[in-house]
Amino acid sequence: MSAWGEHVTAALLGTRRRPVPPLEEIPDGPADPAARLLDQAALLTVRRRAGWRPVGAEPTAPAPAETAPLVPDAAAERLRRILAGEHARVLPEWLEAAARSGRRVPPHLLPDLLHKGRADRALRPSIARAAGRRGVWLAMQHVDWAYLVVTGGGAEVEDPGVWSTGTRAEREAHLRWSRAADPAAARATLSSTWPREPAPERARFLTAFERGLSLADEEFLETALDDRGLEVRRIAADLLARLPGTAYARRMTERARACLRAETGPAGGPERLVAAPPERHDEGMLRDGIPYHAAERVGNHAGWLREILARTPLSTWTERFGLPPEHVVALPVGTGARLAPDEHARRDVHLGWARAAARQRDAAWARALLAGDVVPGDVRTLADLLDVLPGAEREDQAAEAVRRIEDPTGRLTVLDRVPGPWSGALADVTITTLADTAAGRFPADLCRLAGERLAPATASRLDELARRHPGHRPLTELADVLRFRHDMLEELR
């Protein structure tokens, strides 16, 4: 028996029943037999490991050659500080700026960066753009970093065999890549295994159809409306609601026309709208994604009306009334025989239209609804409408909304939906809002968001505000992060 085997036997039987085997390397060990056995086992372990040689192992392929240059030394040092926790929230901006400049992360910082992406999924696309080829190579050596292989695409994701043999994440990445490259092929791929997929997987895979969505997907999505999975049916209905010209759109249009009609005036044109929510809920409505119970604190009938309008093509109303969106939105809304405008009915109709505009990405309707101030109190819907507008116009509209909204939480909800860097009117109203609170506490959430979104060129204005109000920590930190971002972006030019 080997020396190691003898020590194992002694440990199993106990030193009272089996004496500790002698070991030349430790002639004078501890007096206690158990302690001496452990000391000798430790020595044997080190000796065994030091002498171990891999059998049949193949050497790891070297990292591929890089084509992109490294970021400058100053930028690399700043990234090290960010990864160590200094202004960590600006990491996505650093990564995007590096990718825009065509540069990559230094190799010695890749492990810490990939570890960040393991915990924060939102960072992964930015990491994939800035990590370079070595980042993907490194991710292939470590299971916890394998997300980068999926996020970054490449041969691993494009390989059709992934659909049969890959992990769930790899299959989903392959389907999303395929939808971007060839939507019809992706649809055929999913169709080939659809009946065998678990309901949660069917739902996740179906979200990939947001890419390249077209009328060619209608038949597949109509079938999914009858799926046994509730979430699958919901996603299919939401996707169909974005497609005009489908049977789904025609069903919704028929329901919507029964719910909303126009009364003509003396001149023959529409004078007001009359809203009449559905009297009952049926199986067809349920199949098309209209739940029986309203998700909001309104009556079910009002909830059905909002949901129907939200899923109806907006062209229905411009064609039916012969008016542009801004004129349709301006029409008063009543109910039944009541001649006076009904504020509740107006709110239900306009909220339905607003959600349709957000879903259908219709900037003309979003613009008309925002101009009419038709979503008072529904800040989330207002923020959804802002998402539809082009960048510069979005900032101006967001600035106007912040001026109107008195609730700090509502202001933050709107601002959170506007990507940076903020300049012009939106920067002005944000800084003014901060200055107006100088007599009290500076809202930490607003300061934190402003630090991430305000254009770094506004740093001097915030420095001055911070000097006028020393001791206000959130404001001081805001000024500091703006200076930090300014220097950061200069290093990556």
QUINORQUI-V266242 format. One record per pair of residues at least 4 apart in sequence whose C-alpha atoms are under 8 Angstrom apart, sorted by the first residue. I is the first residue (numbers start at 1). J is the second residue. D is the distance in Angstrom with one decimal. If there is no record, write none. Layout:
I:J:D
I:J:D
//
This chain:
1:5:6.0
1:6:6.4
2:6:6.2
3:7:6.4
3:21:7.6
4:8:6.3
4:41:7.5
4:44:6.9
5:9:6.2
6:10:6.2
6:21:6.6
7:11:6.2
7:20:7.1
7:21:6.5
7:37:7.1
7:41:6.8
8:12:6.2
9:13:6.1
9:18:7.9
10:14:5.5
10:15:6.0
10:17:7.9
10:18:5.4
10:19:6.8
10:20:6.4
10:21:7.8
11:15:6.9
11:37:7.7
13:17:6.2
13:18:6.4
14:18:6.1
15:19:5.3
15:20:6.3
15:33:6.3
15:34:6.4
19:33:7.8
20:33:6.5
20:36:7.6
20:37:6.0
22:27:7.6
23:27:6.5
23:40:7.1
26:40:7.2
29:36:5.5
29:39:7.9
30:35:6.3
30:36:5.2
31:35:7.8
31:36:7.1
32:36:6.2
33:37:6.1
34:38:6.4
35:39:6.2
36:40:6.2
37:41:6.1
38:42:6.1
39:43:6.4
40:44:6.2
41:45:6.1
42:46:6.4
43:47:6.2
44:48:6.0
45:49:6.2
46:50:6.0
47:51:6.3
48:52:6.2
63:133:7.5
63:134:5.7
63:137:5.8
63:138:7.8
64:133:6.4
64:134:6.7
64:137:7.6
65:133:7.4
65:134:7.9
66:132:7.0
66:133:6.1
66:134:7.3
68:102:6.3
68:103:5.5
68:104:6.3
68:132:7.3
69:102:7.4
69:103:5.2
69:104:6.3
70:103:5.3
70:104:5.0
70:105:6.2
70:106:6.0
71:75:6.1
71:76:6.2
71:98:7.0
71:103:5.3
71:104:5.8
71:105:6.4
71:106:7.1
71:492:7.1
72:76:6.3
72:491:7.2
72:492:7.4
73:77:6.2
74:78:6.3
74:491:6.6
75:79:6.2
75:488:6.8
75:491:5.5
75:492:6.5
76:80:6.3
76:105:7.3
76:106:6.8
77:81:6.5
78:82:6.3
78:488:7.2
79:83:6.1
79:91:7.7
79:94:7.6
80:84:6.2
80:109:6.9
81:85:6.5
81:86:5.5
82:86:4.7
82:87:5.9
82:88:5.0
82:90:7.7
82:91:6.6
83:88:6.5
83:91:7.8
83:112:6.9
83:113:7.0
84:88:7.8
87:91:7.9
87:481:6.8
89:452:7.4
90:94:6.4
90:452:6.6
90:485:7.5
91:95:6.2
92:96:6.2
92:123:6.4
92:126:6.4
93:97:6.0
94:98:6.1
94:488:7.3
94:489:7.5
95:99:6.2
95:126:5.8
95:127:6.6
95:129:7.7
95:130:5.9
96:100:6.1
96:126:6.1
96:129:7.6
96:130:7.4
97:101:6.2
97:489:7.0
97:492:6.5
98:102:6.4
98:103:5.4
98:104:6.4
98:105:7.9
98:130:6.4
98:492:6.1
99:103:5.8
99:104:6.8
99:129:5.8
99:130:5.1
101:492:6.8
101:493:6.6
103:130:7.0
104:130:4.9
104:131:5.7
104:132:5.7
105:109:6.9
105:110:6.8
105:130:6.1
105:131:5.4
105:132:7.1
106:110:6.8
107:134:7.3
107:135:7.7
109:113:6.3
110:114:5.9
110:131:7.1
110:135:6.4
111:115:6.1
112:116:6.4
113:117:6.6
113:127:7.6
114:118:6.4
114:127:7.6
114:135:8.0
114:139:7.7
114:145:6.2
114:148:8.0
115:119:6.9
115:144:7.9
115:145:7.1
116:120:6.2
116:123:7.8
117:121:6.0
117:122:7.8
117:123:5.6
117:124:5.4
117:127:7.2
117:145:7.8
118:144:6.7
118:145:6.4
118:147:7.5
120:124:7.3
123:127:6.1
124:128:6.1
124:147:7.7
124:148:6.9
124:151:6.7
125:129:6.5
125:151:6.2
125:152:7.2
126:130:6.5
127:131:5.6
127:148:7.8
128:132:7.3
128:135:7.8
128:136:7.8
128:148:6.2
128:151:6.5
128:152:5.1
129:152:7.4
131:135:4.8
131:136:7.3
132:136:7.0
133:137:6.3
134:138:6.0
135:139:6.2
135:148:7.9
136:140:6.4
136:148:6.1
136:149:5.8
136:152:7.6
137:141:6.9
138:142:6.9
138:145:8.0
139:143:7.2
139:144:7.8
139:145:4.7
139:146:5.1
139:147:7.6
139:148:6.2
139:149:6.7
140:145:7.3
140:146:5.8
140:149:6.9
142:146:6.5
146:150:7.0
147:151:6.0
147:169:8.0
148:152:5.6
149:153:6.2
149:154:7.5
149:156:7.2
149:157:7.7
150:156:7.6
150:157:6.3
150:169:7.1
150:170:5.8
150:173:5.9
151:173:7.0
153:157:5.2
153:158:7.1
153:173:7.6
153:177:7.6
154:158:6.2
155:159:5.9
156:162:7.5
157:162:6.9
157:170:6.5
157:171:7.8
157:173:6.3
157:174:4.9
157:177:7.4
158:162:7.9
158:174:6.0
158:177:7.1
158:178:7.5
159:174:7.7
160:164:7.9
160:174:7.8
161:165:6.3
161:166:7.6
162:166:4.5
162:167:7.9
162:170:6.7
162:171:6.0
162:174:7.0
163:170:7.8
163:171:5.1
163:174:7.1
163:189:7.9
166:170:5.5
166:171:5.7
167:171:6.1
168:172:6.1
169:173:6.1
170:174:6.1
171:175:6.2
172:176:6.2
172:204:7.6
172:205:6.2
172:208:7.9
173:177:6.1
174:178:6.0
175:179:6.1
175:186:6.0
175:189:7.9
175:190:7.8
175:205:7.3
175:208:6.8
176:180:6.4
176:208:5.3
176:209:7.9
176:211:7.4
177:181:6.3
178:182:5.5
178:183:6.4
178:185:7.0
178:186:5.2
179:183:4.2
179:184:7.6
179:185:7.6
179:186:5.3
179:187:7.7
179:208:6.9
179:209:6.8
179:211:5.9
179:212:6.2
180:211:6.0
180:212:6.3
182:186:6.4
183:187:6.2
183:209:8.0
183:211:7.8
183:212:5.9
183:213:7.8
184:188:6.3
184:216:7.8
185:189:6.1
186:190:6.3
187:191:6.0
187:217:7.7
188:192:6.2
189:193:7.3
190:194:5.7
190:205:7.8
191:195:7.9
193:197:6.4
194:202:7.0
197:201:6.1
197:202:6.0
198:202:6.3
199:203:6.3
199:228:7.8
199:229:5.5
199:232:7.2
200:204:6.3
200:229:7.9
200:231:7.9
200:232:8.0
201:205:6.0
202:206:6.0
202:232:6.6
203:207:6.6
203:229:7.9
203:231:6.1
203:232:4.7
203:235:7.1
204:208:7.4
205:209:7.9
206:232:7.3
206:235:7.2
206:236:7.5
207:235:6.9
209:213:5.7
209:239:7.8
210:239:7.1
213:217:6.7
213:239:7.9
214:218:7.5
214:243:6.9
215:243:6.9
215:245:7.8
215:246:7.1
217:221:6.2
218:222:6.0
218:240:7.1
218:246:6.9
219:223:6.4
220:224:6.4
221:225:6.5
221:236:5.4
221:237:7.7
221:239:7.8
221:240:7.0
222:226:7.5
222:236:7.4
223:227:7.1
224:232:6.7
224:233:5.9
224:236:6.0
225:232:7.5
225:233:4.7
225:234:7.7
225:236:6.0
225:237:6.6
225:287:6.2
225:288:7.0
226:233:6.8
226:287:7.1
227:232:6.6
227:233:6.0
228:232:7.9
228:233:7.8
229:233:6.4
230:234:6.3
231:235:6.2
232:236:6.2
233:237:6.1
233:287:7.6
233:289:7.2
234:238:6.2
234:289:5.8
235:239:6.2
236:240:6.2
237:241:6.1
237:288:5.8
237:289:5.5
238:242:6.8
238:289:7.5
238:311:8.0
239:243:7.1
240:246:7.6
240:248:6.5
240:249:7.5
241:248:7.2
241:249:6.7
241:311:5.1
241:312:7.0
241:313:7.8
241:359:7.7
241:360:7.9
242:311:7.7
242:313:8.0
242:359:6.2
242:360:5.3
243:249:7.2
243:360:8.0
244:249:5.8
244:313:6.1
245:249:6.2
245:250:7.2
246:250:6.4
247:251:6.2
248:252:6.3
248:288:7.5
249:253:6.0
249:311:7.6
249:312:6.1
249:313:6.6
250:254:6.2
251:255:6.4
252:256:6.0
252:308:6.4
252:309:7.9
252:311:6.6
252:312:5.3
253:257:6.1
253:312:5.5
253:313:7.2
253:316:6.9
254:258:6.5
255:259:6.4
255:308:7.1
256:260:6.1
256:305:7.9
256:308:6.1
256:309:6.1
256:312:6.9
257:261:6.4
258:276:7.5
259:275:5.7
259:276:4.7
259:277:5.4
259:278:6.6
259:305:7.1
260:273:6.7
260:274:5.7
260:275:4.7
260:276:6.2
261:273:5.7
261:274:5.4
261:275:6.8
262:270:5.6
262:271:7.0
262:272:5.8
262:273:4.4
262:274:6.0
262:321:7.5
263:270:5.6
263:271:5.7
263:272:5.5
263:273:6.2
263:274:7.2
264:268:5.4
264:269:5.1
264:270:4.3
264:271:5.1
264:272:7.2
265:269:5.8
265:270:6.1
265:271:4.9
269:321:7.9
270:321:6.7
270:331:7.9
271:331:6.7
271:332:7.7
272:331:5.3
272:332:5.0
272:333:5.9
272:334:7.4
273:331:6.5
273:332:6.2
273:333:4.7
273:334:6.2
274:333:5.8
274:334:5.0
274:335:5.1
274:336:6.4
275:333:6.9
275:334:6.2
275:335:5.2
275:336:7.2
275:345:6.5
275:349:7.6
276:335:6.4
276:336:6.9
277:301:5.7
277:302:6.3
277:304:6.9
277:305:5.1
278:301:6.3
278:304:6.9
278:305:6.8
279:301:7.0
280:301:7.8
281:285:6.6
281:286:7.7
281:292:6.5
282:286:6.5
283:287:6.1
284:288:6.3
285:289:6.5
285:290:5.3
285:291:7.5
286:290:5.0
286:291:5.6
286:292:7.0
290:304:6.7
290:307:6.3
290:308:7.2
291:304:7.7
292:300:6.9
292:304:7.6
293:300:5.7
293:303:7.7
294:298:6.8
294:299:6.9
294:300:5.2
294:303:4.8
294:304:7.0
295:303:7.5
296:303:7.3
298:302:6.4
298:303:6.4
299:303:6.2
300:304:6.1
301:305:6.4
302:306:6.3
302:348:6.6
303:307:6.2
303:348:7.9
304:308:6.1
305:309:6.3
305:348:7.1
305:349:7.4
305:352:7.5
306:310:6.1
306:348:5.6
306:349:6.3
306:351:6.5
306:352:4.3
306:353:8.0
307:311:6.3
307:352:6.3
308:312:6.3
308:352:7.4
309:349:7.2
309:352:4.8
309:353:6.0
309:356:6.9
310:351:7.9
310:352:4.4
310:353:5.7
310:354:7.3
310:355:5.1
310:356:4.2
310:357:7.9
310:359:7.9
311:356:6.0
312:316:7.4
312:356:7.0
313:356:7.3
313:360:7.8
314:318:7.2
314:353:7.4
314:356:7.0
314:357:7.3
314:365:8.0
315:319:5.9
316:320:6.0
317:321:5.8
317:322:7.8
317:323:7.9
317:328:7.5
318:322:5.4
318:323:5.2
318:324:5.7
318:325:6.4
318:328:7.3
319:323:7.3
321:328:7.6
323:327:6.0
323:328:6.1
324:328:6.4
325:329:6.1
325:364:6.8
325:365:5.6
325:368:6.1
326:330:6.3
326:365:7.3
326:368:4.6
326:369:7.3
327:331:6.7
329:350:7.5
329:368:6.8
329:369:6.6
329:372:7.3
330:372:7.2
332:341:5.8
332:346:7.3
333:341:5.3
333:342:6.0
333:343:7.5
333:345:6.3
333:346:5.1
334:338:6.4
334:339:6.7
334:340:6.4
334:341:4.6
334:342:4.7
334:343:7.9
334:345:6.3
334:346:7.1
335:339:8.0
335:341:7.9
335:342:6.7
335:345:6.9
341:346:7.8
342:346:6.1
343:347:6.1
344:348:6.3
345:349:6.2
346:350:6.0
347:351:5.9
347:374:7.2
347:375:7.1
348:352:6.2
349:353:6.3
350:354:6.0
350:369:7.6
350:374:6.3
350:375:7.1
351:355:6.2
351:374:7.8
351:375:6.5
351:381:7.6
352:356:6.3
353:357:6.1
354:358:6.3
354:365:7.7
354:366:6.7
354:369:6.8
354:381:6.9
354:382:8.0
354:385:6.8
355:359:6.1
355:381:6.9
355:384:7.7
355:385:7.9
356:360:5.9
357:361:5.6
357:362:5.0
357:363:7.2
357:365:5.9
357:366:5.8
357:385:7.0
357:388:7.9
358:362:6.8
358:366:7.3
358:384:5.8
358:385:5.5
358:387:7.5
358:388:6.2
361:388:5.4
362:366:6.3
362:388:6.7
363:367:5.9
363:388:5.6
363:389:5.6
364:368:6.3
365:369:6.1
366:370:6.1
366:385:5.4
366:386:7.5
366:388:6.9
366:389:7.4
367:371:6.1
367:385:7.9
367:389:7.6
368:372:6.3
369:373:6.4
369:374:5.8
369:375:7.8
370:374:6.6
370:375:7.7
370:382:7.4
370:385:7.5
370:397:7.9
375:379:7.4
375:381:7.1
375:382:6.5
378:382:6.5
379:383:6.1
379:410:6.0
379:413:7.1
379:414:7.0
380:384:6.2
380:413:7.0
380:414:7.4
381:385:6.4
382:386:6.4
382:414:7.5
383:387:6.5
383:413:7.2
383:414:5.2
383:417:6.3
384:388:7.1
385:389:7.2
386:394:5.5
386:397:7.1
386:398:7.0
386:417:7.8
386:418:7.9
387:394:7.2
387:417:7.1
387:418:7.5
389:393:6.3
389:394:5.2
390:394:5.8
391:395:6.4
392:396:6.6
393:397:6.2
394:398:6.0
394:418:7.4
395:399:6.1
395:418:7.0
395:422:7.4
395:425:7.2
395:426:5.7
396:400:6.4
396:425:6.0
396:426:6.3
397:401:6.2
398:402:6.2
398:414:6.7
398:415:7.0
398:418:7.6
398:426:6.8
399:403:6.4
399:425:6.1
399:426:4.7
399:429:6.1
399:430:8.0
400:404:6.5
401:405:6.1
401:411:7.8
401:414:7.7
402:406:7.8
402:411:5.4
402:414:7.3
402:415:7.9
402:429:7.4
403:429:7.2
405:410:6.6
405:411:6.1
406:410:7.6
406:411:7.4
407:411:6.4
408:412:6.3
409:413:6.2
410:414:6.4
411:415:6.2
412:416:5.9
412:445:7.8
412:446:6.5
413:417:6.8
414:418:7.1
416:449:7.3
419:453:6.7
420:452:7.5
420:453:4.3
420:454:6.3
420:455:7.1
421:453:5.0
421:454:5.2
421:455:4.5
421:456:7.8
422:426:6.0
422:427:5.3
422:453:5.8
422:454:4.6
422:455:5.2
423:427:4.7
423:428:7.4
423:454:6.7
423:455:5.8
424:428:6.2
425:429:6.1
426:430:6.1
427:431:6.2
427:454:6.3
427:455:7.7
427:458:7.9
428:432:6.0
429:433:6.0
430:434:6.3
430:450:7.5
431:435:6.1
431:462:7.7
432:436:6.0
433:437:6.6
434:438:6.8
434:442:6.8
434:447:7.9
435:465:7.2
437:441:6.6
437:442:6.0
438:442:6.7
438:469:7.2
441:472:7.6
442:447:7.4
442:472:7.1
442:474:6.6
442:475:6.7
443:447:6.3
443:474:7.4
444:448:6.1
444:474:5.4
444:475:8.0
445:449:6.2
446:450:5.9
447:451:6.0
447:474:6.0
447:475:6.3
447:477:8.0
447:478:5.7
448:452:6.7
448:474:7.4
448:478:6.5
449:453:6.2
450:454:5.3
450:478:7.2
451:478:4.9
451:479:7.3
451:481:5.8
451:482:5.8
452:481:7.7
452:482:7.7
454:458:6.9
454:482:7.7
455:459:7.9
455:482:7.9
456:482:5.3
456:483:6.8
456:485:6.2
456:486:4.9
457:486:7.2
458:462:6.6
458:482:7.7
459:463:6.1
459:479:6.1
459:482:5.4
459:483:5.9
459:486:7.9
460:464:6.3
461:465:6.4
462:466:6.0
462:475:7.9
462:478:7.5
462:479:5.3
463:467:6.2
463:476:7.9
463:479:5.5
464:468:6.4
465:469:6.5
466:470:6.0
466:472:7.5
466:475:5.9
466:476:5.6
466:479:7.0
470:476:7.7
471:476:7.8
472:476:6.3
473:477:6.1
474:478:6.1
475:479:6.3
476:480:6.2
477:481:6.1
478:482:6.3
479:483:6.5
480:484:6.2
481:485:6.1
482:486:6.1
483:487:6.3
484:488:6.1
485:489:6.1
486:490:6.3
487:491:6.3
488:492:6.6
489:493:6.4
//
